[in-house]
Amino acid sequence: MNRHPLHLPGFRLLFIGRTISTLGDAVVPAALAIAITRATGSSAALALVLGCAMVPKLLLLPIGGVAGDRFDPRLVALTTDLVRAVAQVLVGLELLHGRPSLLHIAVASAVGGIASAFAMPTASPLVAATVRGELRLRANALLSTATGVARLGGPALAGLLVYTAGPGWAFLLDGLSFALSAALLARLLRLTRPTADRTPGTSGTTGTSGTPTADRTPAADGADGGRRSLRRDLAEGWSEVRARDWYWTSLIAHGVWNGASAVLLTLGPLIAATRLGGDGAWVALTQAGAVGLLAGSLIAGRLHPRRPVLAGNLALALFGLPLLALAVPAPAPVAVAAQAVAMAGLGFLNPVWATVVQQDVPAGSLARVSSYDWLLSLAAAPVGYVLAPLAADAWGSRVPLLAAAVLVTLVCAGTAAVPGVRAYRARPAAAPGSLPGADDGPDRASGSGPVTERPPARTGARVKP
């Protein structure tokens, strides 16, 4: 009998922890921008701090994927939550003292970026381990919904904290959220009670006694029982990506989406302020996007598309609408509605994509594959941030907006020409392993291939706007 994912103790702990930390994270961007601006009065200083977080994250994501496959992903996630908690609390305390050091904030941002590189690849393995195959789509939709709610309420909470107590309290709140998440992950570790003896090739599997074995994956050991090399682990993770034409072609589409999103985020505020009626138009567009993201996640939890990869990529193609609306420019209500529809497409894709990846990629490679997913998807965003203003200076803002609209529409919709994308159909699948309470009955195993699902978001599809 089907159960709700939140009835499963393991996923319930994971969901509460992720929701709390996501809300804390949603408060920080606005607080960081205000804090740096107040301290330095320089946009270059803000760019430096953001770069200190992004660069090590992108560079170390593949290493984080290896760690997520070699070690227990719950322990990796717990450790990174503690590291980020300390970093955010230190920044918050420094801001509260009134004389923040740009160097200290930049170093803390770099530490947080490094921790994120190890934390992000654990997201899919944790869901896959705590929820059986037929409930995973709903579980991923719940996590995406929580992200949407956080994005909707986070900026308002940030404004309340910044203008009543100061930006330092926003960082303290984020640090507290990571500490609470770590505490829940510690409870998850105690709940599992892993045993010491396990055979390579199992990932949190349950023995006849019902007690899960310790989470170690094939990546940790070679065929002869020796330690595997980092290069070999990275190569094997990449081979899993290349082996699925529906996967790597979709990652190209997701990367293009992120690049197009960077164009919109770079050029959109000025267009809204000068042509759509002022700064309020951009605020309305941003909030409409958050509402659309939330709505898309809710829809994904109720729909079960027969061709999930194709449906998700076609939903991403809707992002051409707000780009086109800003390029014209269309009236403000039209641009706001277009953004809501486009972000609903992203909200739909994220849980659908996460579920497909969790069910098709072998458990011992899931973190590494997810790390490449994040890397290829997010790496295009800096390109958009750099090229958009250069193109706008040379030819006006309409040219890069129209180019981004055409590119994202053609590439995302164009994945329909890939045989694997068209052929991939959803099927009930077995979980690669389960924690206590993750599954009360036997799962059905499935084979490999483009039309099967075996047991990563962005949040999700690694598509991060």
Order of alpha helices (4+ residues) and beta strands (2+ residues): alpha-alpha-alpha-alpha-alpha-alpha-alpha-alpha-alpha-alpha-alpha-alpha-alpha-alpha-alpha-alpha-alpha
